Amino acid sequence: MLRNIPEVIPPELMLALMEMGHGDEIVIGDINFPSKTMSNRCVFAKGINAPELIDAILQFFPLDVFVDDPVVVMQPGELYKGVPPIWEKYDEVIKKNDFCGAYKELVKIDRFDFYDRAKNSFVTVQTSEPALYACMIMKKGVIGSFGDD
């Protein structure tokens, strides 16, 4: 057992987070995302919603400051009208936990570009998030500082 690890992070996910290096990506899949198809390494976080899991992950996970898109989401298809409400929750959670200052906004990419990127991710996490267009990819940054401290 370890202390201070949020219960929403399964052991397999904590291992993946520890094994990831700078530039590796993690996919947070909603309930409809074909996680097992998209990744050779899939962790199941059943019964857990995406904002809660992202909040827990970002306690340990620095976002990449060297790219313009450390956090991407899937652009809704033409049948979807408006902005997915969950994106506002994501924005709040990420801003609260972005201790590196890497996050500016959710970058939207085409569904098939999202799938291509997901297939090259380090790990995919299948959540029970029922919201539409709740999939996200986060790019891991570096641990440490760039100052003279």
C-alpha positions in Angstrom: 0.0 0.0 0.0 1.0 3.6 -0.6 -0.2 6.8 1.0 -1.8 9.7 -0.8 -2.6 7.9 -4.0 -6.1 8.8 -5.1 -8.4 5.8 -5.0 -9.6 6.5 -8.6 -6.1 5.6 -9.9 -5.9 1.9 -10.4 -2.5 0.3 -9.7 -1.9 -0.4 -13.5 -2.5 3.3 -14.2 0.0 4.4 -11.5 2.6 2.1 -13.0 2.0 3.5 -16.5 2.3 7.1 -15.2 5.6 6.2 -13.5 6.9 4.5 -16.6 6.0 7.4 -19.0 8.7 9.7 -20.2 8.7 13.2 -21.6 6.6 13.5 -24.7 4.6 10.3 -24.0 0.9 10.6 -24.2 -2.0 9.3 -22.2 -5.6 8.9 -23.6 -8.5 9.4 -21.4 -11.4 7.6 -23.1 -15.1 8.1 -22.4 -17.5 5.2 -22.2 -17.9 5.1 -26.0 -14.2 5.3 -27.0 -12.8 2.1 -28.5 -9.9 2.0 -26.0 -8.8 -1.6 -26.5 -8.8 -1.1 -30.3 -6.8 2.1 -30.0 -4.1 0.9 -27.7 -1.9 -2.1 -26.9 -1.9 -0.9 -23.3 -5.4 -0.3 -21.9 -6.3 0.4 -18.3 -9.9 0.1 -17.2 -11.2 2.7 -14.7 -14.7 1.5 -14.5 -17.2 3.5 -12.4 -14.9 6.5 -12.6 -15.8 9.7 -14.4 -13.2 11.5 -16.5 -12.9 14.8 -14.7 -12.3 13.0 -11.4 -9.6 10.8 -13.0 -7.9 13.7 -14.8 -7.9 15.7 -11.5 -6.1 12.7 -9.8 -3.7 12.1 -12.6 -2.6 15.8 -12.8 -1.4 15.7 -9.2 1.5 13.6 -10.5 1.7 14.4 -14.2 3.3 17.6 -15.5 2.0 18.7 -18.9 4.5 19.4 -21.7 5.6 23.0 -21.8 7.5 22.5 -25.1 4.4 22.0 -27.3 1.4 24.1 -28.3 -1.0 21.3 -27.7 -0.3 19.4 -24.4 -4.0 18.7 -24.1 -6.2 17.8 -27.1 -9.8 16.7 -27.4 -11.8 15.3 -30.3 -13.6 17.9 -32.4 -17.4 17.1 -32.4 -18.9 15.8 -35.6 -21.2 17.9 -37.7 -24.3 16.4 -36.1 -23.3 17.7 -32.7 -24.4 21.3 -32.1 -22.5 23.5 -29.7 -19.6 22.9 -27.3 -19.6 19.7 -25.2 -20.4 20.8 -21.6 -17.8 18.6 -20.1 -15.0 20.7 -21.8 -15.7 23.4 -19.3 -15.1 20.9 -16.4 -11.9 19.8 -18.1 -10.7 23.4 -18.4 -11.3 24.0 -14.7 -9.6 20.8 -13.6 -6.6 21.3 -15.8 -6.1 25.0 -14.9 -6.3 24.0 -11.2 -3.6 21.4 -11.6 -1.3 22.8 -14.2 1.7 23.4 -12.0 4.0 23.9 -15.0 2.0 26.6 -16.8 1.8 24.5 -20.0 -1.9 24.7 -20.5 -3.5 27.4 -22.5 -6.7 25.8 -23.9 -8.1 22.6 -25.1 -6.9 22.0 -28.6 -9.5 20.4 -30.9 -8.5 17.9 -33.5 -10.4 15.9 -36.1 -11.8 12.5 -35.0 -9.5 10.5 -37.3 -6.5 12.6 -36.3 -7.4 11.9 -32.7 -7.6 8.2 -33.4 -4.2 8.2 -35.1 -2.7 10.0 -32.2 -4.4 7.7 -29.7 -2.9 4.6 -31.5 0.6 5.9 -30.8 -0.1 6.8 -27.1 1.7 5.2 -24.2 -1.5 4.1 -22.5 -5.2 4.5 -22.9 -7.6 4.7 -19.9 -11.2 3.5 -20.4 -13.4 5.5 -18.0 -17.1 5.2 -17.4 -17.6 8.8 -18.5 -21.0 9.1 -20.3 -20.6 12.6 -21.7 -20.3 12.9 -25.4 -16.9 14.0 -26.8 -15.2 13.5 -23.4 -12.1 11.9 -24.8 -8.8 13.6 -24.2 -5.1 13.2 -24.8 -2.5 14.7 -22.5 1.3 14.9 -23.3 3.7 14.4 -20.4 6.2 17.0 -19.6 9.4 16.9 -17.6 10.0 16.6 -13.9 12.2 19.3 -12.5 12.8 23.0 -12.9 14.5 25.2 -15.4 15.7 27.8 -12.9 18.9 28.2 -11.0 17.4 26.9 -7.7 
